[in-house]
């Protein structure tokens, strides 16, 4: 069963606060894919299973997902459309912006 690093934080945007949830597959933390590095400081929060990760993503106003498994889960759960998924050196990446 896949595990995911999830880091949730509130980010002050001057006029409002965004609830940002960063998610990556457990096995890619700290790795580099072309120009993109999966920084522990950005993604490493709590290690979670799929159900808990999706629950955290539900509360996000912005989500940044990196990894084939977490993106696949987010697409399956309806957070994003497959057409909005990008790929960097064979690894899927997607940004989720809540409709609020």
C-alpha positions as CSV (number, residue, x, y, z in Angstrom):
1,X,0.0,0.0,0.0
2,X,1.4,3.4,-1.0
3,X,2.4,6.0,1.6
4,X,2.6,9.7,1.0
5,X,4.5,12.6,2.7
6,X,1.9,15.4,3.4
7,X,2.8,18.8,4.7
8,X,-0.1,21.2,5.4
9,X,0.4,24.8,6.3
10,X,-1.4,28.1,6.2
11,X,0.2,30.7,4.0
12,X,-0.5,34.4,4.4
13,X,-1.2,36.0,1.1
14,X,-1.7,39.6,2.4
15,X,-5.4,39.8,1.8
16,X,-6.3,36.2,2.8
17,X,-4.8,33.0,4.0
18,X,-4.4,29.9,1.8
19,X,-4.4,26.4,3.3
20,X,-1.6,24.7,1.3
21,X,-1.2,21.0,1.3
22,X,2.0,19.6,-0.3
23,X,2.0,15.9,-1.1
24,X,4.6,13.5,-2.6
25,X,5.0,9.8,-2.9
26,X,7.1,8.4,0.0
27,X,9.8,7.0,-2.3
28,X,10.7,10.2,-4.1
29,X,11.4,12.6,-1.2
30,X,14.8,14.3,-1.6
31,X,15.2,13.1,-5.2
32,X,15.8,15.3,-8.3
33,X,13.9,15.0,-11.6
34,X,15.4,17.3,-14.2
35,X,15.3,20.8,-12.8
36,X,12.9,19.8,-10.1
37,X,14.0,18.7,-6.6
38,X,11.6,17.2,-4.1
39,X,12.7,19.1,-1.1
40,X,12.1,17.6,2.3
41,X,11.5,21.1,3.7
42,X,8.5,21.5,1.3
43,X,7.0,18.1,1.3
44,X,8.1,16.2,4.4
45,X,5.4,16.6,7.1
46,X,3.5,13.5,8.1
47,X,3.7,10.1,6.4
48,X,0.1,9.0,5.6
49,X,-1.9,6.4,3.8
50,X,-4.1,7.2,0.8
51,X,-7.3,7.8,2.7
52,X,-5.8,10.3,5.2
53,X,-3.9,12.0,2.4
54,X,-7.1,12.6,0.4
55,X,-8.8,13.8,3.6
56,X,-6.1,16.4,4.1
57,X,-6.3,17.4,0.4
58,X,-10.0,17.9,0.8
59,X,-9.3,20.9,3.2
60,X,-6.7,22.5,0.9
61,X,-7.3,25.7,-1.0
62,X,-4.0,24.9,-2.9
63,X,-2.4,21.5,-3.3
64,X,0.9,20.7,-4.8
65,X,1.3,17.0,-5.7
66,X,4.4,15.2,-7.0
67,X,4.6,11.5,-7.7
68,X,2.8,9.0,-9.8
69,X,0.8,7.4,-6.9
70,X,-0.5,10.6,-5.2
71,X,-1.5,12.2,-8.5
72,X,-3.2,9.0,-9.6
73,X,-5.2,8.9,-6.3
74,X,-6.1,12.6,-6.6
75,X,-7.4,12.1,-10.2
76,X,-9.4,9.0,-9.1
77,X,-10.9,11.0,-6.2
78,X,-11.9,13.8,-8.6
79,X,-9.6,16.6,-7.3
80,X,-8.0,17.0,-10.7
81,X,-8.5,16.0,-14.3
82,X,-5.9,13.8,-16.0
83,X,-5.6,16.5,-18.7
84,X,-4.2,18.9,-16.1
85,X,-1.4,16.5,-15.0
86,X,2.1,17.3,-16.2
87,X,5.1,14.9,-16.2
88,X,8.7,15.7,-15.4
89,X,11.2,13.0,-16.2
90,X,8.5,10.3,-15.9
91,X,7.1,11.6,-12.6
92,X,3.6,13.1,-12.5
93,X,3.0,16.6,-11.1
94,X,-0.3,18.5,-10.5
95,X,-1.5,21.6,-8.8
96,X,-4.9,21.6,-7.2
97,X,-6.8,24.9,-6.7
98,X,-10.0,24.7,-4.8
99,X,-13.2,26.2,-6.2
100,X,-14.2,28.4,-3.3
